[in-house]
Amino acid sequence: TEYAQSQPGDIVFVEVPDEGKQVSKGDDAAVVESVKAASDVYAPVSGTVIEGNTELADNPALVNEDPEGEGWFFKLTLSDATELESLMNDSAYQEYVSKL
């Protein structure tokens, strides 16, 4: 999200998961490195990775430039659709980050 990309500063490296990798909700799924620090990106739900954004290897700045568009990390097939119920919608997320 816009808020999340603004926290670490300029992103200089991104490692995305390989196709076929199984991830569980809350597990480390990707890594971002900025000029400030390295951070894990956690899986929001459980599933199987069907595509990692390979564009980020050559252009990690996409995370900063277009976090909700071309700067995506990975796509996955859900293994438990009920986990979607625990995700925030946009208004709940905006309220949450406004308090940080």
C-alpha positions as CSV (number, residue, x, y, z in Angstrom):
1,T,0.0,0.0,0.0
2,E,1.0,3.6,-0.2
3,Y,1.5,3.8,3.5
4,A,3.6,0.6,3.7
5,Q,5.9,1.6,0.9
6,S,6.6,5.0,2.5
7,Q,7.9,3.5,5.8
8,P,11.2,1.9,4.7
9,G,12.2,4.6,2.2
10,D,13.6,3.9,-1.3
11,I,13.4,0.2,-2.1
12,V,16.7,-1.1,-3.7
13,F,16.1,-4.9,-3.8
14,V,13.1,-7.2,-3.8
15,E,13.0,-11.0,-3.6
16,V,9.6,-12.5,-4.5
17,P,8.6,-16.2,-4.0
18,D,8.9,-18.7,-6.7
19,E,5.8,-20.1,-8.5
20,G,4.5,-23.2,-6.7
21,K,5.7,-22.1,-3.2
22,Q,3.2,-22.8,-0.5
23,V,2.7,-20.0,2.0
24,S,0.7,-19.8,5.2
25,K,-1.0,-16.8,6.5
26,G,1.5,-14.7,8.4
27,D,4.6,-16.4,7.0
28,D,7.5,-14.6,5.4
29,A,6.7,-14.6,1.7
30,A,8.9,-12.0,0.1
31,V,11.8,-9.7,1.2
32,V,12.3,-6.0,0.5
33,E,15.5,-4.1,1.1
34,S,15.7,-0.3,1.3
35,V,18.4,2.2,2.0
36,K,17.3,1.9,5.7
37,A,16.7,-1.8,6.3
38,A,15.6,-5.2,5.1
39,S,12.0,-6.3,5.8
40,D,9.9,-9.3,5.3
41,V,6.6,-9.2,3.5
42,Y,4.1,-11.5,5.1
43,A,1.5,-13.6,3.3
44,P,-1.9,-12.1,4.0
45,V,-3.6,-15.5,3.4
46,S,-2.5,-19.1,2.9
47,G,-2.1,-20.5,-0.6
48,T,0.1,-21.5,-3.5
49,V,2.1,-18.8,-5.3
50,I,1.0,-18.7,-9.0
51,E,3.2,-15.8,-10.0
52,G,6.0,-13.6,-8.5
53,N,6.5,-10.2,-9.9
54,T,9.8,-10.7,-11.7
55,E,9.8,-7.0,-12.9
56,L,10.8,-6.1,-9.3
57,A,14.2,-7.8,-9.7
58,D,15.2,-5.2,-12.4
59,N,13.1,-2.3,-11.1
60,P,12.6,-2.6,-7.3
61,A,11.6,1.1,-7.3
62,L,8.2,0.0,-8.7
63,V,7.3,-0.7,-5.1
64,N,7.7,2.9,-4.2
65,E,6.4,4.3,-7.5
66,D,3.2,2.2,-7.9
67,P,2.6,0.1,-4.7
68,E,-1.0,-0.6,-5.5
69,G,-0.4,-1.3,-9.2
70,E,2.8,-2.4,-10.9
71,G,4.6,-2.8,-7.6
72,W,2.8,-5.9,-6.5
73,F,4.8,-8.8,-5.0
74,F,3.0,-12.1,-5.8
75,K,-0.3,-13.7,-6.8
76,L,-1.6,-16.8,-5.1
77,T,-4.3,-19.3,-5.2
78,L,-6.2,-19.5,-1.9
79,S,-6.1,-22.6,0.2
80,D,-8.6,-21.4,2.7
81,A,-11.1,-18.8,1.5
82,T,-12.4,-18.1,5.0
83,E,-9.1,-16.3,5.7
84,L,-10.4,-13.5,3.5
85,E,-12.8,-12.6,6.2
86,S,-9.9,-11.4,8.5
87,L,-8.6,-8.9,5.9
88,M,-9.4,-5.2,6.2
89,N,-11.3,-3.4,3.6
90,D,-9.9,0.0,2.3
91,S,-11.7,2.2,4.8
92,A,-10.7,0.0,7.8
93,Y,-7.1,0.0,6.6
94,Q,-7.1,3.8,6.2
95,E,-8.5,4.2,9.7
96,Y,-5.9,1.8,11.0
97,V,-2.9,3.5,9.4
98,S,-4.2,7.0,10.5
99,K,-3.6,5.9,14.1
100,L,0.0,4.8,13.6
